Amino acid sequence: MAAQPAYAGGQVARGGRVGVLGSVDYMSAPFSTQSFTQQFIENRQATTIQDVLLYDPSISAAQGGSRAAVDYVRFRGFPNYAGTEQSAVNGLAGVSGYLVPSPEFLQRLELIKGANSFLNGNVGAVGGSINAVTKRGPDKPVADITGTFGSTGQFGGTFDVGGRCGDNKEYGLRINGLHREGALAPLGTDSNQSGVAIGWDFRGDRFRIDADLVYRDQIFYGDPYYTTLADPSIGLPAAPRTKINLTAPWMYNAAKELLVMTRAEYDVNDNWTIAGAVGHSKSDSRFNAYCFNSISNTQGDATCYGGPSKSDYDRDAANLALRGIFNTGVVKHRFAVGGNYIGEVQGAAQPNLPAFAPLSDFNIYAPVWSSAPPEPAFGPTTKQNDNTTRGAFVTDTLSILDERINFTAGVRRTQVDQAKLRYRDGCPEYRVFHDGDDARFRRLGEVDAVAVTLRKLHRGARAGRDRAANGGERRSVVRAAGEQAA
């Protein structure tokens, strides 16, 4: 569980967790990685994960920075929600929801760039993935309270309290909290956000364990969504002023999320370690009216379409691994074998209002909005999707010449079971099963501390469907996506 040391200046670390390979120095990692430190996050005054990620040149914003309700970015051009199966918390993939722990709660934010389903067992992370490392009790006690002000009138504050106790400082506790509320840009955008993170850990000579509880609660009003042309032939109208908000100020989306998880490691001896983690998260989101704008002419006349929506997610994740170091003659081996599980159940509630309808006509250069629709009422939640991912892996890194030449080989078998259920009654609509193997081979030569990748093959597992002949049953296999050779 020990973190890689930071470079001089403390902005980035020398390495980070690289999935099944464990904590690896970036010079020895056969993947492109980056690890931002707590100091870097604080220096940038980051309030979203996107605020940190955009300092890496391989990442771009998939939506405007004002859309802070969900962190949505692109890794090497591939879309990635900084949550769900495309990210991990403390090395456990698939446990976080769309409200990944706020940057104020993080000790490190680690990136793996490129397809990495082999490393984390998370299907869908083609362009890259993140690992959010929560804070732990420091050897030197900390007690900080910080006030914040930003944008056009958003006030808030954070607190950070923690320390260690015991004869050898075995026990650690860290508590972080935040609250922000007020106006954001563009005009008409407003938010109210709160959260708390509690981290406890014990570090003994051979046994280490930690546990986390993270809670987030937020609501955004006037959060900008999508604007398109009703007909491309009308031509693109002139852009409105950037301070104009094309979403009605009474439109809101609200979300709550609770995450709990624990990890443990036991050193069987000096060379072999058993490690495991298990976690659960529950997310609830609600829209009174999401807004998709359609522009009808070059004068900027437009219509906002949308409707109410309510959904919830229950996610479970676990992993278990045995890692060891041994020698066969002059060859040093870093061996690992293990498996992982990711489960997600999505539910939705039927609103009493139309799910999609025109809500307001307006002009993009001087929007005047109709009055707010009545507050929607929702029926009971019905299960919509039930997805599970199971995998097992074996990997070995062989090193010679004092680890100046490394060769990593591994194989992972992944099974994905997706069930789609009917919205009206929760009965099965179809079921999709994916099953496939993923092999990895890496050679890394190191001369005078300069790493040269001799051969790299990146693959990411994504689920694709085809219609089977037996009564229309849908089946599929895992196919390679985003394959790159260098």
Buried (B, 14 or more C-beta within 10 A) or exposed (E): BEBBEBEEEEBBBBBBBBBBBBBBBBEBBBBBBBBBBBEBBBEBEBBBBBBBBBBBEBBEBBBEEBBBBBBBBBBBEBBBBBBBBBBBBBBBBBBBBBBBBBBBBBBBBBBBBBBBBBBBBBBBBBBBBBBBBBBBBBEEEEEEEEEBEBBEEBEBEBBBBBBBEEEEEBBBBBBBBBBBBBBBBBBBBBBBBBBBBBBBBBBEEEEBBBBBBBBBBBBBBBBBBEBEBBEEEEEEBEEBEEEBBBBBBBBBBBBBBBBBBBBBBBBEEEEBBBBBBBBBBBBBBBBBBBBBBBBBBEEBBBBBBBBBBBBBBBBBBBBBBBBBBEEEEEEBEBBBBBBBBBBBBBBBBBBEBEEEEEBBBBBBBEBEBEEBBEEBEBEEBBBBBBBBBBBBBBBBBBBEEEEBBBBBBBBBBBBBBBBBBEBEEBEEEEBBBBBBEBEBEBBBBBEEEEBEEEEBBBBBBBBEEEEEEEEEEBBBBBBBBBEEEE
